[in-house]
Amino acid sequence: MPNTKSAERRLRNSTRRHLHNQSIKSRLKTLEKAYLALVTAGNKNEASAALRTVAAAFDKAAKSGVLHPNNASRKKSRLSLRLTRIK
C-alpha cells in the first residue's frame, strides 16, 4: 500500500497505463497471428496488405512507448522476411 498521496497517484496511473499497454500488446499479437496465418496459407497479396497494417501498428506502439523501438523494428523485419519467402 502506498504511504503518500503522490505514491497513491503513481499507483493509479501505473495501473491505468498497464491496462492500456496490455490491450495494445494483445492487439499486436492478434494482428501478427492473422498475418502469419495468411503467410502460411500462401496468400501473398493479402499477406502484403496485412503486413502494412501490422507494421503500422508496431510503429505506433513503439512511438507511444508501449514497445521499445528496436523490438518493433526487429519484429517488422522478421515478418517481412516471412513474406519474401513465399513462392
Backbone hydrogen bonds, N-H to C=O, Kabsch-Sander energy under -0.5 kcal/mol:
donor,donor_aa,acceptor,acceptor_aa,energy
8,E,4,T,-1.9
9,R,5,K,-2.2
10,R,6,S,-2.3
11,L,7,A,-2.1
12,R,8,E,-2.3
13,N,9,R,-2.7
14,S,10,R,-2.8
15,T,11,L,-2.1
16,R,12,R,-2.2
17,R,13,N,-2.8
18,H,14,S,-2.4
19,L,15,T,-2.1
20,H,16,R,-2.1
21,N,17,R,-3.0
22,Q,18,H,-2.4
23,S,19,L,-2.0
24,I,20,H,-1.9
25,K,21,N,-2.6
26,S,22,Q,-2.2
27,R,23,S,-2.0
28,L,24,I,-2.2
29,K,25,K,-2.2
30,T,26,S,-2.1
31,L,27,R,-2.6
32,E,28,L,-2.6
33,K,29,K,-2.3
34,A,30,T,-2.2
35,Y,31,L,-2.3
36,L,32,E,-2.5
37,A,33,K,-1.8
38,L,34,A,-1.7
39,V,35,Y,-2.2
40,T,36,L,-2.5
41,A,37,A,-1.6
42,G,38,L,-1.0
43,N,38,L,-1.9
44,K,42,G,-1.4
47,A,43,N,-2.2
48,S,44,K,-2.2
49,A,45,N,-1.7
50,A,46,E,-2.4
51,L,47,A,-2.4
52,R,48,S,-1.5
53,T,49,A,-1.4
54,V,50,A,-2.5
55,A,51,L,-3.0
56,A,52,R,-2.1
57,A,53,T,-2.1
58,F,54,V,-2.5
59,D,55,A,-2.4
60,K,56,A,-2.4
61,A,57,A,-2.3
62,A,58,F,-2.3
63,K,59,D,-2.4
64,S,60,K,-2.0
65,G,62,A,-0.7
66,V,61,A,-2.1
67,L,61,A,-1.2
72,A,68,H,-2.1
73,S,69,P,-2.3
74,R,70,N,-2.5
75,K,71,N,-2.3
76,K,72,A,-2.5
77,S,73,S,-2.3
78,R,74,R,-2.3
79,L,75,K,-2.3
80,S,76,K,-2.2
81,L,77,S,-1.8
82,R,78,R,-1.5
83,L,79,L,-1.3
84,T,80,S,-1.8
85,R,81,L,-1.2
86,I,83,L,-1.2
